Amino acid sequence: MRRSLTGLLAAEAISLLGSRITFVALPWLVLTSTGSALLAGVAGLAEMLPYVLAGLLGGPIVDRVGPRPTAVAADAASLVAVAGIPLLASTETISYSTLLGLIAVAGALRGFGDTAKRALLPRVIAGAGLSTERGTTLYDGISRVATLLGLPLAGLLVAAVGPARVLLVDAATFGVCALIISIYVTAGSTGQETAEDEESGYAAALRCGFRYVRQDRLIVGIMSMLFATNLFDQAYATVFVPVWVRDGPHGPAALGVLGSAFGVGAVAGNILWTIIGPRVPRRVTFAVCFLIGGPAQLLALALTDRLWAVLAIAALAGALMSTINPILLAAVYERVPIRMQGRVMSVLIAFSWAGIPLGGVLGGWAVEDLGLRTAALLAGIGYLVVTLSPFLFSAWHALDEHRVIRKSGARALATVE
């Protein structure tokens, strides 16, 4: 079963590499072709709103059909959808609204695929004989390496061949990802995992996921905080950074350099967390790292024009933020029965990521009305306030309490409903 884990990690690495490239190329394409920070934010909305909705509505489908076939089908369809964006854009007759439609389709398909892969992950980790925490740290490490390599590569490719052609690279990665999962990943859902819900129907299965989430105070807290922080992060990545680069002397390659600095810090932090993670308290580590690392990059853009300072802060933020996803994923996977993980994860991700579609639009509006410095400063202060919640609310103590339950035996976890 370690073959399945290796295959899933390899597929995710390739897919994320392409997505990181598009993360840079797409807003730059819109910003340079329209000259509008607001329209760049709207393009982000067009991608992420369908992403969130598809992830939410796809949870019951993932649980019933199985995460593996869902992931393969979604990635194969994403190959066609993403490739269509630059191919049609090259005709020079495509309208902005048509471009937004293509972006929306690609976002929806990626939402289905990512939901399926997150439901597939705990099955593959269990089959490989790894602890949940170690497995989620490896998974997050793949994301960090993809960021480290993909963002600077994107900056170079955008500068060399233009953003439209770069999107073809992302399209190809979806095809490779679908092929790897179909050949190498054998873990997936079984009939026993969904048999209890077979007669209840799609709507009842979706309600079951909502009900489970609503009753878990920790998951509600995670969703609430990530809604706000993802909004700020999206404004930073898709609007603030491109505008900062456009208005400065650094050139489009700086788009990738900033991501590279964050990636170097994140990879280093991920390696350290792999070693010390099981031996340190989750809640305190999570709270301190989020409080410091989250707002840092926003405040850097607001307070300085010096590239070296922004790069240094990005690296520090990457190291601190590398602890966040492994802690949250491990806690959620430990709390949720495997037969319900597609539904619960889809609700969790949908609400956590619901701020992302708003982030680009609000960020674009704030830049055009308030200016970049003021917009970034307000976002940084908002980020700081939101990340105080793990210090203030008792529900967050469950990050550590559930680790104690896990040590008392896996059988207890299997009965959690």
C-alpha positions in Angstrom: 0.0 0.0 0.0 3.0 2.3 0.2 2.9 2.3 -3.6 -0.5 3.9 -3.4 0.7 6.6 -1.1 3.7 7.3 -3.3 1.5 7.4 -6.3 -1.0 9.8 -4.7 1.8 12.1 -3.5 3.5 12.1 -6.9 0.2 12.9 -8.6 -0.6 15.7 -6.2 2.9 17.1 -6.6 2.5 17.3 -10.4 -1.0 18.7 -10.2 -0.1 21.3 -7.6 2.9 22.4 -9.7 0.6 23.2 -12.5 -1.9 24.9 -10.3 0.8 27.1 -8.8 1.9 28.1 -12.3 -1.7 29.1 -13.1 -2.0 30.9 -9.8 0.6 33.3 -11.1 -0.3 33.3 -14.8 -4.0 33.8 -14.7 -4.3 37.0 -12.6 -1.3 38.4 -14.5 -3.0 37.6 -17.8 -6.2 39.5 -16.8 -4.3 42.4 -15.1 -2.0 43.1 -18.1 -4.8 42.6 -20.7 -7.4 44.8 -19.0 -5.2 47.1 -16.8 -7.8 46.7 -14.0 -7.0 45.3 -10.5 -10.7 44.8 -10.0 -11.2 42.7 -13.1 -8.2 40.6 -11.9 -10.1 40.0 -8.7 -13.3 39.1 -10.6 -11.3 36.5 -12.5 -10.3 35.0 -9.2 -14.0 35.0 -8.1 -14.9 33.3 -11.4 -12.5 30.4 -10.6 -13.0 30.0 -6.9 -16.7 30.4 -6.5 -17.4 27.3 -8.7 -14.5 25.6 -6.9 -16.1 26.1 -3.6 -19.6 25.1 -4.7 -18.5 22.0 -6.6 -16.5 20.9 -3.6 -19.5 21.3 -1.4 -22.0 19.6 -3.6 -19.6 16.9 -4.6 -19.1 15.4 -1.1 -21.9 12.9 -1.2 -20.9 11.9 -4.8 -17.3 11.2 -3.6 -18.6 9.1 -0.7 -20.9 7.1 -2.9 -18.9 6.7 -6.2 -15.5 6.6 -4.4 -12.7 9.1 -4.2 -10.4 7.4 -6.6 -12.7 7.3 -9.7 -14.0 10.8 -8.9 -10.4 12.2 -8.8 -9.5 10.5 -12.1 -12.6 11.8 -13.9 -12.3 15.3 -12.6 -8.6 15.6 -13.5 -9.2 14.2 -17.0 -12.0 16.8 -17.6 -9.8 19.5 -16.2 -7.2 18.8 -18.9 -9.7 19.8 -21.5 -11.2 22.8 -19.6 -7.9 24.4 -18.7 -6.4 23.9 -22.1 -9.4 25.6 -23.6 -8.6 28.9 -21.9 -5.3 29.7 -23.8 -6.5 28.0 -27.0 -9.5 30.2 -27.3 -7.7 33.3 -26.0 -5.2 32.9 -28.8 -8.0 33.5 -31.4 -8.1 37.2 -30.1 -11.9 37.1 -30.5 -12.8 35.8 -27.1 -14.7 38.2 -24.9 -13.9 38.8 -21.2 -17.2 37.1 -20.2 -16.4 34.0 -22.2 -13.0 33.8 -20.6 -14.7 34.0 -17.2 -17.0 31.2 -18.2 -14.0 28.9 -19.1 -12.3 29.8 -15.8 -15.5 28.9 -13.9 -15.7 25.5 -15.5 -12.0 24.8 -14.7 -12.6 25.9 -11.1 -15.6 23.6 -10.7 -13.7 20.6 -12.0 -10.8 21.3 -9.8 -13.1 21.5 -6.8 -14.5 18.0 -7.5 -11.0 16.7 -7.9 -9.5 18.2 -4.8 -12.4 17.0 -2.6 -11.9 13.5 -3.9 -8.2 13.5 -3.2 -8.6 14.8 0.3 -11.1 12.0 1.0 -8.7 9.5 -0.6 -5.7 10.6 1.5 -6.6 9.1 4.9 -7.4 5.7 3.2 -4.0 5.7 1.5 -2.2 6.8 4.7 -3.8 4.0 6.7 -2.9 1.5 4.0 0.7 2.6 4.2 0.8 2.1 7.9 1.7 5.7 8.8 0.3 7.8 11.6 -2.3 10.4 10.5 0.0 13.3 11.6 3.0 12.0 9.7 0.9 11.3 6.5 -0.7 14.7 6.5 2.7 16.3 7.0 4.1 14.5 4.0 1.0 15.6 2.0 1.5 19.2 3.0 5.2 19.0 2.3 4.4 18.1 -1.3 2.3 21.3 -1.5 5.1 23.3 -0.1 7.6 21.9 -2.6 5.2 22.6 -5.4 5.0 26.2 -4.3 8.7 26.4 -4.0 9.2 25.2 -7.6 6.1 26.3 -9.3 5.9 30.0 -8.4 9.4 31.0 -9.6 9.0 28.8 -12.6 5.7 30.6 -13.3 7.4 34.0 -13.1 10.1 32.9 -15.5 7.6 31.3 -18.0 5.3 34.3 -17.9 8.2 36.6 -18.6 9.5 34.3 -21.4 6.4 33.2 -23.3 3.5 35.1 -21.8 0.7 34.0 -19.4 -1.6 32.4 -22.0 0.8 29.7 -23.2 1.8 29.0 -19.6 -1.7 27.7 -18.9 -1.1 24.8 -21.2 1.4 23.5 -18.8 -1.2 23.4 -16.1 -3.6 21.5 -18.4 -0.9 18.9 -19.1 -0.3 18.3 -15.4 -4.0 17.4 -14.9 -3.7 14.7 -17.5 -0.6 13.2 -15.9 -2.2 13.3 -12.5 -5.2 11.4 -13.7 -3.0 8.8 -15.3 -0.9 8.3 -12.2 -3.9 7.9 -9.9 -5.6 5.4 -12.3 -2.5 3.2 -12.5 -0.7 3.4 -9.1 -3.3 4.4 -6.5 -5.5 1.4 -5.5 -6.9 2.6 -2.2 -10.4 3.8 -2.3 -13.9 3.5 -0.9 -15.5 0.1 -0.4 -19.1 -0.8 -0.4 -19.2 -1.2 3.4 -18.2 2.5 3.8 -21.3 3.9 2.2 -23.8 1.1 2.6 -25.5 2.8 5.5 -26.4 5.8 3.3 -27.3 4.0 0.1 -31.1 4.3 0.7 -31.1 7.9 1.9 -30.4 9.7 -1.3 -28.2 12.6 -2.3 -30.0 15.3 -0.3 -30.1 13.3 2.9 -26.4 12.4 2.6 -25.5 16.1 2.1 -27.6 17.0 5.1 -25.8 14.4 7.1 -22.5 16.1 6.4 -23.9 19.5 7.4 -25.3 18.0 10.6 -22.0 16.4 11.6 -20.1 19.6 11.0 -22.6 21.7 12.9 -22.3 19.5 16.0 -18.5 19.7 16.2 -17.4 22.9 17.7 -13.7 22.5 16.7 -14.7 22.1 13.0 -17.0 25.1 13.2 -14.1 27.1 14.7 -11.7 25.9 11.9 -14.2 26.9 9.2 -14.9 30.3 10.7 -11.3 31.3 11.0 -10.2 29.9 7.7 -13.0 31.8 5.9 -11.5 35.1 7.0 -7.8 34.2 6.6 -8.4 32.7 3.1 -10.1 35.9 2.1 -7.1 37.9 3.1 -4.7 35.4 1.5 -6.5 35.5 -1.8 -6.5 39.3 -1.9 -2.8 39.2 -1.2 -1.9 36.7 -3.8 -4.2 37.6 -6.7 -4.3 41.4 -6.3 -1.9 42.9 -3.9 1.3 41.1 -5.1 0.6 41.6 -8.8 -0.1 45.3 -8.3 3.0 45.7 -6.1 5.1 44.1 -8.8 3.4 46.1 -11.6 3.9 49.4 -9.8 7.5 48.7 -8.8 10.8 48.2 -10.6 11.1 44.5 -10.1 9.4 43.1 -13.2 7.0 40.0 -13.6 9.8 37.6 -12.5 9.3 39.0 -9.0 5.9 37.3 -8.9 7.7 34.0 -8.8 10.6 35.1 -6.6 8.2 36.1 -3.8 6.5 32.7 -4.0 9.9 31.0 -4.0 10.9 32.7 -0.8 7.7 31.6 0.9 8.3 28.1 -0.5 11.8 27.8 0.8 10.6 28.8 4.3 7.7 26.4 4.1 9.8 23.4 3.0 12.2 24.0 5.8 9.4 24.3 8.3 7.7 21.2 7.0 10.9 19.2 7.4 11.3 20.4 11.0 7.6 19.7 11.7 8.0 16.1 10.4 10.6 15.6 13.1 9.1 17.5 16.1 5.4 17.5 15.3 4.3 14.5 17.3 6.2 15.9 20.4 4.8 19.4 20.7 1.3 20.6 21.6 -0.8 21.2 18.6 -3.0 24.1 19.8 -0.2 26.3 21.0 2.0 25.7 18.0 -1.0 26.3 15.6 -2.0 29.5 17.4 1.4 31.1 17.6 2.5 30.2 14.1 -0.8 31.4 12.6 -0.8 34.7 14.6 2.7 35.6 13.5 3.0 34.0 10.1 -0.4 34.9 8.7 -0.4 38.7 8.7 3.3 39.1 8.1 3.3 39.2 4.3 0.4 41.6 4.1 2.1 44.0 6.6 5.3 43.8 4.6 3.7 45.0 1.4 2.1 47.8 3.3 5.2 49.0 5.1 8.1 48.6 2.6 9.1 48.7 -1.0 12.4 46.8 -0.4 12.4 43.5 -2.2 14.9 41.9 0.2 12.7 42.7 3.2 9.6 41.4 1.6 11.4 38.2 0.6 12.8 37.7 4.1 9.4 38.1 5.7 7.9 35.7 3.1 10.4 33.1 4.0 9.7 33.5 7.8 5.9 33.3 7.1 6.4 30.2 5.0 8.3 28.4 7.8 5.6 29.3 10.4 2.6 28.5 8.2 4.0 25.1 7.2 2.6 23.8 10.5 -1.0 24.9 9.9 -2.3 22.4 7.4 -0.8 19.2 8.9 -2.3 20.1 12.3 -5.8 20.8 10.9 -5.9 17.8 8.5 -4.7 15.4 11.2 -7.3 16.7 13.7 -10.1 16.5 11.2 -9.2 13.0 9.9 -9.0 11.7 13.4 -12.4 13.0 14.3 -14.5 12.0 11.2 -15.5 8.4 10.4 -14.0 7.4 7.1 -17.3 6.6 5.4 -18.3 10.3 5.9 -15.1 12.0 5.1 -16.1 13.1 1.6 -19.2 14.9 2.9 -17.6 16.4 6.0 -14.5 17.5 4.2 -16.5 19.0 1.4 -18.6 21.1 3.8 -15.5 22.1 5.8 -13.5 23.1 2.7 -16.4 24.8 1.1 -17.1 27.1 4.0 -13.4 27.6 4.8 -12.7 28.5 1.2 -15.9 30.6 0.7 -13.9 33.7 1.5 -11.5 33.1 -1.4 -13.9 34.2 -4.2 -14.6 37.4 -2.2 -11.0 38.0 -1.4 -9.9 38.9 -5.0 -12.9 41.2 -5.6 -12.6 43.0 -2.2 -8.9 43.2 -2.6 -9.3 44.7 -6.1 -11.9 47.2 -4.8 -9.7 48.2 -1.9 -6.6 48.8 -4.0 -8.5 51.0 -6.5 -10.3 53.0 -3.8 -7.8 53.1 -1.0 -4.5 52.4 -2.6 -2.2 49.3 -2.2 -0.6 50.3 1.1 -3.8 51.1 2.9 -5.6 48.0 1.6 -2.7 45.7 2.6 -2.4 47.3 6.0 -6.1 46.9 6.8 -6.0 43.3 5.6 -3.0 42.6 7.8 -4.7 44.0 10.8 -7.8 42.0 10.1 -5.7 38.9 9.8 -4.1 39.6 13.1 -7.5 40.0 14.9 -8.9 36.8 13.4 -5.9 34.6 14.4 -6.4 35.5 18.0 -9.4 33.1 18.2 -7.4 30.0 19.2 -6.2 31.9 22.3 -9.7 33.1 23.2 -12.1 30.2 22.6 -12.1 26.9 24.5 -13.2 24.8 21.4 -9.7 25.0 20.1 -8.4 22.9 23.1 -9.8 19.9 21.2 -6.8 20.0 18.9 -4.8 18.5 21.8 -7.6 16.7 23.5 -8.4 14.5 20.5 -4.7 13.4 20.3 -5.2 11.9 23.8 -8.3 10.1 22.6 -6.4 8.7 19.6 -3.8 7.2 21.9 -6.4 5.4 23.9 -7.3 3.3 20.8 -8.4 3.5 17.2 -11.6 1.6 18.0 -13.0 4.6 19.8 -12.4 6.8 16.8 -14.2 4.4 14.5 -17.4 4.8 16.5 -17.5 8.6 16.4 -20.6 9.8 14.6 
